Amino acid sequence: MGVEVSVEGLTKSFGSQNIWRDVTLTLPEGEVSALLGPSGTGKSVFLKALIGLLHPEQGSVIVDGTDITKCSSKELYEIRKLFGVLFQDGALFGSMSLFDNTAFPLREHTKKSESDIRSIVMEKLDLVGLSDAGDKLPGEISGGMRKRAGLARALVLDPQIILCDEPDSGLDPVRTAYISQLLIDINAEIDATILIVTHNINIARTIPDNIGMLFRKELVMFGPREVLLTSEEPAVKQFLSGDRFGPIGMSEEKDDATAAQEKELEDAGIGGGGTKDDFSEIIPQVQPNPGMPERKASARHRERVEEMLHELPENAQQAIRESQSQEDEIRRANAEGMDRQNNKGGNGNGNNGGGNGNNGGVNTEKQYAGSNDNTEQFPAYRAGGNPAGNS
Ligand SMILES: Nc1ncnc2c1ncn2[C@@H]1O[C@H](COP(=O)(O)OP(=O)(O)OP(=O)(O)O)[C@@H](O)[C@H]1O
């Protein structure tokens, strides 16, 4: 099972530049969380602080009972084995092939034989659709492929905590849908605690159990995704809709003159762009591919949310109820679809190849419109690490 990560009163500065202060949140064990925030608000810095690559001045980060801000380097080395990290740029070694990059953590941290390493590496490369690219150097492939190779490497040690810094950057919408589905499938399979740093609103709307947002050096909120998506907080609403008008500016603080000018434009009926989507209309959370186990964290998350429900704003409560019933409907429809497929003599391998980017299977009425592009598929994550279709 995944490990809870508990952050309390964390503050980080570089010299006189404070990045964020007093950040407190808990990544619940096995749940998927997302961290949003305008560029430069310190999301990547936060992620690095979680694995002890950067050292906060104040506060604690408790992982598996150890405060990694204060532990010895030997303890930190052990704790890091629990993590799989996908860095923003993939952080691959430029002189090593994708195969060797992916094999690196296994050679560094385990005593596995080369033949075991080979089968694990090939399985993970296959998982991210790169089984034919193992010989390539990072400089010879696209940014999106580097990203996927970074994810393969992050998964080789079967981590209990997976941190992904912008898993979608450099990926087209179809591959973003596949990689999102892959993260949900991995979560269903190994119950790892996952934190995704992203600007991608579709990911934020459909993947995590919890969302937080950093803004003006603080954690504006962190909690069940419906709370942020229905928030009336101006910075949150502006961020979700991508509107130029609002508290978020090109630089972190919008100056008064710019704000006044925008107000005049708004009063004159001129808008600041953005999607104008209604984010309070909740899209059901992506479910594991049919044939995958249920996410154990779903039940735990639901139990936790139930306990705090009465403390949440009315519209968030309503959104939570709605999304719970939609998700139940999807699960039921998926189970019925699998039954029908099995009765027809289908192989039940959980990969229907529909590539719909949402629940990976049966279409339900209120499903988020994904893609039907079938040109490339990441195989569904499978128990025992055996990619679907190869079993
Ligand atoms: N090692 C470092 N030394 C000094 N300053 C740093 C260091 N790492 C990050 N920063 C600064 O911290 C701030 C936050 O950077 P960070 O990359 O965490 O932002 P972010 O929210 O992830 O941005 P983006 O969404 O654009 O990726 C930036 O001003 C950056 O210059």
The ligand as a Gaussian input file, in Angstrom:
#p B3LYP/6-31G(d) Opt

LIG

0 1
 N       17.905000      25.802000      -7.069000
 C       17.330000      27.018000      -7.117000
 N       18.006000      28.123000      -6.739000
 C       17.432000      29.323000      -6.747000
 N       16.157000      29.562000      -7.132000
 C       15.434000      28.511000      -7.527000
 C       15.972000      27.184000      -7.542000
 N       15.009000      26.337000      -7.968000
 C       13.931000      27.096000      -8.208000
 N       14.169000      28.391000      -7.945000
 C       13.206000      29.497000      -8.061000
 O       12.019000      29.131000      -7.377000
 C       10.879000      29.673000      -8.032000
 C        9.853000      28.593000      -8.238000
 O       10.328000      27.699000      -9.249000
 P        9.542000      26.379000      -9.648000
 O       10.285000      25.781000     -10.795000
 O        9.321000      25.543000      -8.453000
 O        8.148000      26.970000     -10.132000
 P        6.905000      26.165000     -10.754000
 O        5.699000      26.583000      -9.995000
 O        7.199000      24.715000     -10.813000
 O        6.886000      26.820000     -12.208000
 P        6.412000      26.204000     -13.629000
 O        4.939000      25.976000     -13.509000
 O        6.742000      27.321000     -14.570000
 O        7.201000      24.967000     -13.882000
 C       11.387000      30.332000      -9.311000
 O       11.496000      31.714000      -9.081000
 C       12.765000      29.712000      -9.500000
 O       13.629000      30.594000     -10.141000

